[in-house]
């Protein structure tokens, strides 16, 4: 696992806000990376991310709020 997981979000997404609050409540340290429109378009190509929010833990990227929630609950 990388030092600090990165949470990729967009400002207009309810699921991104829910994921951020969930990680904070679970006391999971993370670096928040807010993508703009151009970054969102390039995310699949540049980051390998197809759904937001996405939590990059180094060895795996969890995409979507429910996948992030499930990964944290099963750790």
DONU-473333 format. One record per atom (N, C-alpha, C, CB): x negated, y negated, z negated; residue in three letters. Coordinates in steps of 0.1 Angstrom, whole numbers, plus 2048, in hexadecimal, padded with zeros to 3 digits. Atoms other than C-alpha are relative to their C-alpha. Glycine has a CB too. Layout:
BEGIN
XYZALA;...
***
This chain:
BEGIN
7F880C800UNK;800800800UNK;7F77F4800UNK;80A8007F4UNK;80780D800UNK;7F47DD808UNK;8017F97F3UNK;8057F780CUNK;80080780CUNK;7ED7C57ECUNK;80E7FA7FCUNK;7F67F4800UNK;7F3806802UNK;80D7B17EFUNK;80980380CUNK;8007F17FDUNK;7F77FE7F4UNK;82A7BD806UNK;8057F2805UNK;80C8097FCUNK;7FA80C7F9UNK;8377A381FUNK;80E803803UNK;7F87FD80DUNK;7F27FF7FDUNK;85C79D821UNK;8027F680CUNK;8097FC7F4UNK;7FD8087F4UNK;865790844UNK;80E7FC800UNK;7FB80780DUNK;7F3804801UNK;88477B844UNK;8037F580AUNK;8047FB7F2UNK;7FC80C7F9UNK;898760856UNK;8097F97F7UNK;80780480EUNK;7F8809809UNK;8A9743845UNK;80F802801UNK;7FC7F2802UNK;7F27FF7FEUNK;8CB74A853UNK;80780D7FDUNK;8037FC80EUNK;7FA7F2803UNK;8D076E848UNK;8038037F2UNK;7F580A805UNK;7FC7FC80EUNK;8E477982AUNK;7F980C7FBUNK;80F802800UNK;8077F3804UNK;8D379B82AUNK;7F17FC7FCUNK;80080A80CUNK;80D805803UNK;8B1789829UNK;8007FA7F2UNK;7FA7F680AUNK;7FF80680EUNK;8BC77580AUNK;80380B7F6UNK;80B7F6800UNK;7FD7F5809UNK;8CA7957FAUNK;7F38087FDUNK;80B809806UNK;80C7F9802UNK;8A97A7800UNK;7F67F97F7UNK;7FA80480DUNK;809808808UNK;89578B7F1UNK;8048017F1UNK;7FF7F2805UNK;7FB80080DUNK;8AB78A7D2UNK;7FF80E7FAUNK;80F7FC7FFUNK;8017F2804UNK;8AB7B07CFUNK;7F18037FBUNK;80480A80AUNK;80E7FE804UNK;8857B17CFUNK;7FB7F87F4UNK;7F77FC80CUNK;80380880CUNK;8827957B6UNK;8068067F3UNK;8057F1802UNK;7F97FA80BUNK;89B7A679FUNK;7F980D7FCUNK;80F803803UNK;8077F3803UNK;8877C77A2UNK;7F27FD7FCUNK;80180980DUNK;80D804804UNK;8687B379AUNK;7F5806809UNK;7FD8057F1UNK;8097FC7F6UNK;8577BE7BAUNK;7F97F4806UNK;80780880CUNK;80780B7FAUNK;83C7A57C4UNK;80080180FUNK;7F17FF7FAUNK;8018017F1UNK;83D79A7E9UNK;7FD7F3805UNK;80E805805UNK;80280C7F9UNK;833780801UNK;80B7FE80AUNK;7F27FF807UNK;7F58037F7UNK;850770813UNK;7FB7F980CUNK;80B7F77F9UNK;8048067F3UNK;84B769838UNK;80D7FD807UNK;7F780A808UNK;7F48047F9UNK;867755847UNK;7FD7FD80FUNK;8067F37FAUNK;8028017F1UNK;86975986DUNK;8087F5806UNK;80280D807UNK;7F88097F8UNK;87473E885UNK;80580780CUNK;7F87F2803UNK;7FA7F97F4UNK;8877448A6UNK;7F5806809UNK;8087F6808UNK;80A7FA7F7UNK;8677498BAUNK;7F980C7FAUNK;7F57F5802UNK;8067F4806UNK;8587618A0UNK;80A80C800UNK;7FD7FC7F1UNK;7F77F57FFUNK;87877589FUNK;80080780EUNK;80F7FB7FDUNK;8017FB7F3UNK;8767798C4UNK;7F4809802UNK;8017F580BUNK;80D7F97FEUNK;8527858C2UNK;7FE80B7F5UNK;7F57F67FEUNK;8027F680BUNK;85779B8A2UNK;7FF80E805UNK;80B7FF7F6UNK;8017F27FBUNK;85D7BC8B5UNK;7F3802806UNK;80B80380AUNK;80D7FE7F8UNK;83E7B78CBUNK;7F47FE7F6UNK;8007F680BUNK;80C803808UNK;8277A78B1UNK;7FF8077F3UNK;8007F17FEUNK;7FF7FA80EUNK;8327B7890UNK;80580E800UNK;8077F77F7UNK;7F97F37FFUNK;8457D689BUNK;80D8007F8UNK;7F680A7FAUNK;7F3801808UNK;8647C9888UNK;80B7FE809UNK;7FE7F47F6UNK;7F48017F7UNK;8867CE898UNK;80C7FB7F8UNK;80380D806UNK;7F5804808UNK;89D7C687AUNK;7FB7F87F4UNK;80980C7FBUNK;80380980CUNK;89C7AB85FUNK;80B8027F6UNK;7FE7F2804UNK;80D803805UNK;8967A9843UNK;7F780D802UNK;8017FD7F1UNK;8097F57FFUNK;8777BF845UNK;7F57FE7F6UNK;7F980080EUNK;80A80080BUNK;85F7C8829UNK;7F4809805UNK;8068067F3UNK;80C7F97FBUNK;83C7D1835UNK;7F78037F4UNK;7F87F780AUNK;8087FB80CUNK;82B7E681AUNK;7F2805805UNK;80880B7F9UNK;80D7FB7FCUNK;80C7EE82FUNK;80280D808UNK;7F78017F5UNK;7FF7F37F9UNK;812812837UNK;80D802806UNK;7FD80B7F6UNK;7F27FE7FAUNK;83780E83FUNK;8077F2800UNK;80880A7F8UNK;7F780C800UNK;84F7F2849UNK;80E8057FEUNK;7FE7F880EUNK;7F27FD802UNK;8727F583BUNK;8087F4806UNK;8038017F0UNK;7F880A7F9UNK;88B7E3851UNK;80F8007FCUNK;7FF80380FUNK;7F2802804UNK;8AD7D6846UNK;8018017F1UNK;80980B807UNK;7FE80180FUNK;8BA7CF823UNK;80280E7FAUNK;80C7F77FDUNK;7FD7F3806UNK;8C77F281CUNK;7F4809800UNK;80C807807UNK;80C7F87FFUNK;8A7803827UNK;7F67FB7F5UNK;7F980080EUNK;80980680AUNK;8937EB810UNK;8058047F2UNK;8007F1801UNK;7FA7FD80DUNK;8AB7F17F3UNK;7FE80F7FDUNK;80F7FD800UNK;8027F2802UNK;8A98177F7UNK;7F18037FDUNK;80480880DUNK;80E7FE802UNK;8838167F9UNK;7FC7FC7F2UNK;7F77F980AUNK;80480580DUNK;8808027D9UNK;8068097F5UNK;8057F17FEUNK;7FA7F880AUNK;8998177C6UNK;7FA80E7FFUNK;80F802804UNK;8067F3800UNK;8878377D0UNK;7F18007FDUNK;80280680EUNK;80E801802UNK;86482B7C7UNK;7FC8077F3UNK;7FB7F2800UNK;
***
